Structures are given as C-alpha cells and as structure tokens.
Amino acid sequence: MYTIKREISSSNVNKNGELHLHEAFNFMLDICAFHMDNIKVLNDFFIENNYSVFLKAAQIDVIKTPVYRDKLTITDEIYSGKGIYGLRGITIKNDKNEVCYKAHLTGVFVNMETGAPIKLTDEIINDSEINENKINMEILPRKITISGNIKRVEKVVIPQSFIDMNKHMNSSYYLRLAEDILNEEFDYNRVRIEYKMQVKQGNTIRIELMDSENPCVCIYEDKENTHLATVEFSKV
C-alpha cells in the first residue's frame, strides 16, 4: 500500500466549492505514478526497457464529495500484474476518515518504442509490491455498452497543454471534457471510462453525448470516425 496526503485548493473546486471529479481523478493518477516511482525494482525495469503503463479503464465511485480545504488521505494498492494488465484500487478519505471515493484502475504495460503490450516477468512481479488485496467495491466490466441516439456534439482540437509525459492526451481530460458536455443537472455517483486509442496534440476529436438517461454515455471519435474512448455516468 502507498499513501499520500493532499489538501484541496481553490483551483481544484467548482463554483460551489466542491472538488471537481476530474481533479479527484488527477489525484488518483498522481498516486499511481508516485507509487510506481517508489517501487525501485519495477521502476528501474520500466526505465531500462523504455516501458510505460497506459490507462485502459477506470471506474470511480463517488461516496461523498469533499470541499475546499478538506485534507485528503489517498491510498493505492496494486493487486495484480499478471499478463499485460496491472490492476489497482484507490481510496480517498477526508480528515474525518470518511470514504469519499473508491476507484478501480486497469493499466496496460506498453513498449514505448513499438507500442506493443508487454508482460511483466515473474521475477519482477515477485519483487514488486503486487499483492491480492482487491479493493472492496462493485467492479463492473471494462467494456461500456453504448445505446441511444446522439443528443449533442462538441468538437475539440487537442492543445499542447492537454499532453502528458507519454506524449498523448492525459487520461483526466477525457473525463473533464465529458463533464463539460454533460447536463449540469444530471446526478451521478459512478463514472466508468474505457480508453481505446491514444489522442495526440493537434488531433480533432468529437465528443458525442448520447440521449440515454441513466447511464448517460459520451463517445469520443476522431475525424475518421475511429472510436477513441467512452465515458459513462450513472446513478446507482
């Protein structure tokens, strides 16, 4: 298990002083990176071989939304590294020890030179902080079902500021852009994201909001109609 502390600042909250979900997601992505940096055997293996981890899917359950100046404790547990996928559970609690978020993330191990997925060796798995402590939450399948007709479409040209160290659009921006197209009054407490293709700087993408009521689904496509990602908001 790996733990970090964060205090919510004014740049993290919405007009009501509540933590943006995409900011909470950024906190989760941060602890994933910090945790991996802290596992020397695993981190050295990835650096030496020019490997990385790309997020394949995420599920975030919102239990209680924290607010400005709340002090958060964020914990990360990696419970599987077999095959080409790494699985982890993340919990965020406030300073009253109340659970605010639970999240399950699926990452795929990638060779940065070829773009092909790779498998960790048994030796690396055994020497890394990978255990079987699966997070206690309902975990839905990675694949998101798409239904309904297109209700609204937004087009975005991906700017430089959206690009991260892996030279593609940072995972949190898919959620951030979907939040902006979603009806502000839609009440949800679970979000699932399925990533299919990388989005690069200068790409023009379409975000299509479907007319389904619950769950409410956003689809990402490029100008060639390639399916890039899906974001699902639901009330459970």
C-alpha positions in Angstrom: 0.0 0.0 0.0 1.1 3.5 -0.8 -0.3 6.7 0.8 -0.1 10.5 0.1 -1.8 13.5 1.6 -3.5 16.3 -0.3 -5.3 19.5 0.7 -8.0 20.8 -1.7 -7.1 24.2 -3.0 -9.3 26.8 -4.8 -8.0 25.6 -8.2 -9.4 22.1 -7.5 -13.1 23.1 -6.8 -16.2 24.1 -8.7 -18.4 27.2 -8.2 -19.9 25.6 -5.1 -16.5 24.9 -3.5 -16.8 21.1 -4.2 -13.9 19.1 -5.6 -14.2 18.6 -9.3 -14.3 14.9 -10.2 -11.6 15.3 -12.8 -9.4 16.9 -10.1 -10.0 13.9 -7.8 -9.1 11.7 -10.8 -5.9 13.7 -11.2 -5.1 12.9 -7.5 -5.6 9.2 -8.3 -3.3 9.4 -11.4 -0.7 11.2 -9.3 -0.6 8.5 -6.7 -0.3 5.8 -9.4 2.8 7.5 -10.7 4.3 8.2 -7.3 3.7 4.6 -6.1 5.4 3.2 -9.2 8.3 5.6 -8.8 8.6 4.3 -5.2 8.9 0.6 -6.2 12.5 0.6 -7.3 12.7 -2.8 -8.9 9.6 -2.1 -11.0 10.5 1.5 -11.8 14.1 0.5 -12.9 12.7 -2.3 -15.1 10.4 0.1 -16.9 13.1 2.8 -17.4 15.8 0.4 -18.6 13.4 -1.2 -21.2 11.6 2.0 -22.2 8.3 0.6 -21.0 5.3 2.5 -19.6 1.8 1.9 -18.3 -1.2 3.3 -20.2 -4.6 3.5 -18.5 -7.0 1.1 -20.2 -10.1 1.6 -18.0 -11.2 3.3 -14.8 -14.2 3.1 -12.6 -14.8 5.8 -9.9 -17.5 5.5 -7.3 -18.4 8.8 -5.6 -19.5 8.3 -2.0 -19.1 11.8 -0.6 -17.8 14.9 -2.4 -15.1 16.8 -0.4 -14.8 20.5 -0.4 -12.3 23.4 -0.4 -9.6 23.0 2.3 -10.5 19.4 3.1 -7.4 17.4 3.9 -7.4 14.1 2.0 -5.7 10.8 2.5 -5.2 8.9 -0.7 -4.1 5.2 -0.7 -3.2 3.0 -3.6 -2.9 -0.8 -3.7 -1.7 -2.8 -6.7 -3.2 -6.3 -6.6 -2.4 -7.8 -9.9 0.4 -7.6 -12.6 -0.2 -10.8 -14.5 -0.4 -10.8 -18.2 -0.3 -7.4 -19.9 -2.6 -5.7 -17.4 -2.0 -4.2 -14.0 -4.9 -3.8 -11.6 -5.1 -1.4 -8.7 -7.6 0.0 -6.2 -7.5 3.6 -4.9 -9.4 5.1 -1.9 -9.7 8.7 -1.0 -10.8 9.7 2.6 -11.3 13.1 4.2 -9.9 14.2 7.5 -12.9 12.7 9.3 -11.9 9.3 7.9 -15.0 9.2 5.7 -14.6 7.5 2.4 -15.1 10.0 -0.4 -14.1 7.9 -3.5 -13.3 4.4 -4.4 -11.7 3.6 -7.8 -10.6 0.6 -9.7 -8.0 1.2 -12.5 -6.8 -1.1 -15.2 -3.5 -0.3 -16.9 -1.8 -2.0 -19.8 2.0 -2.4 -19.9 3.4 -0.9 -23.2 6.7 -0.9 -25.0 7.2 2.8 -25.9 9.3 2.1 -29.0 6.9 -0.4 -30.6 3.6 0.5 -29.0 3.0 -3.2 -28.3 1.8 -4.5 -25.0 4.3 -6.4 -22.9 4.1 -8.9 -19.9 6.0 -8.5 -16.7 8.3 -11.3 -15.7 7.5 -13.5 -12.7 10.7 -12.2 -11.1 9.6 -8.6 -11.4 6.1 -9.4 -10.1 7.5 -11.3 -7.1 9.9 -8.4 -6.3 7.3 -5.7 -6.6 4.6 -4.5 -4.2 1.9 -6.6 -6.0 -0.5 -8.5 -3.8 -4.0 -9.8 -3.9 -5.7 -7.1 -1.7 -8.5 -6.3 -4.1 -10.5 -3.1 -3.3 -13.9 -3.7 -1.7 -16.3 -2.3 -4.3 -18.5 -3.5 -7.0 -16.3 -3.6 -10.1 -18.1 -3.6 -13.5 -16.6 -4.9 -16.7 -14.2 -2.7 -18.6 -16.3 -2.6 -21.7 -19.1 0.0 -21.7 -22.3 -0.6 -23.6 -23.4 2.2 -26.0 -27.0 2.8 -26.7 -29.3 5.6 -27.8 -29.0 8.3 -30.4 -26.7 11.3 -30.5 -28.1 14.2 -28.5 -25.2 16.7 -28.6 -21.8 17.0 -30.3 -18.8 19.1 -29.4 -15.5 19.3 -31.4 -12.2 19.9 -29.8 -8.7 20.4 -31.2 -6.3 19.0 -28.7 -3.9 21.7 -27.5 -0.4 21.3 -26.2 -1.5 21.8 -22.6 -3.5 18.5 -22.7 -0.5 16.4 -23.5 1.4 14.5 -20.7 4.8 12.8 -20.4 3.6 9.9 -22.5 3.0 12.3 -25.4 -0.7 11.8 -25.6 -3.7 13.4 -24.0 -3.7 13.0 -20.3 -6.3 10.5 -19.0 -8.1 13.0 -16.9 -9.0 15.3 -19.8 -11.4 12.6 -21.2 -13.4 13.0 -18.0 -13.0 16.8 -17.9 -14.3 17.3 -21.4 -17.2 14.8 -20.8 -18.2 16.7 -17.6 -18.5 19.9 -19.7 -20.8 18.4 -22.3 -23.0 16.6 -19.7 -26.2 18.2 -18.5 -25.3 20.2 -15.3 -28.3 18.9 -13.5 -27.5 15.2 -14.1 -27.0 13.5 -10.8 -24.4 10.7 -10.8 -22.2 8.8 -8.4 -20.4 6.4 -10.6 -18.2 7.0 -13.7 -16.6 4.5 -15.9 -14.0 5.3 -18.6 -12.9 2.9 -21.4 -9.8 4.0 -23.3 -9.3 2.6 -26.8 -6.9 4.8 -28.8 -4.4 7.5 -27.9 -5.2 11.1 -28.7 -2.3 13.3 -29.8 -1.6 17.0 -29.9 -3.4 18.7 -32.8 -5.9 15.9 -33.2 -9.5 17.0 -33.8 -11.9 14.9 -31.8 -15.7 14.7 -31.5 -17.4 14.2 -28.2 -20.9 12.8 -28.7 -23.4 12.8 -25.9 -26.0 10.1 -26.2 -29.7 10.6 -25.3 -29.7 7.7 -22.8 -30.9 8.9 -19.4 -29.2 6.5 -16.9 -26.5 5.7 -17.6 -25.5 8.7 -19.6 -22.8 8.0 -22.2 -20.2 10.2 -24.0 -18.4 8.8 -27.0 -15.0 10.1 -28.3 -14.2 9.8 -32.0 -11.7 11.3 -34.4 -12.4 12.7 -37.9 -12.1 9.3 -39.4 -14.8 8.0 -37.0 -12.3 5.9 -35.1 -13.7 5.2 -31.6 -11.2 6.6 -29.1 -12.9 6.3 -25.7 -16.2 6.1 -23.9 -17.2 7.8 -20.6 -20.3 6.6 -18.8 -22.0 8.5 -15.9 -24.6 6.6 -13.8 -26.6 6.9 -10.6 -26.5 3.7 -8.6 
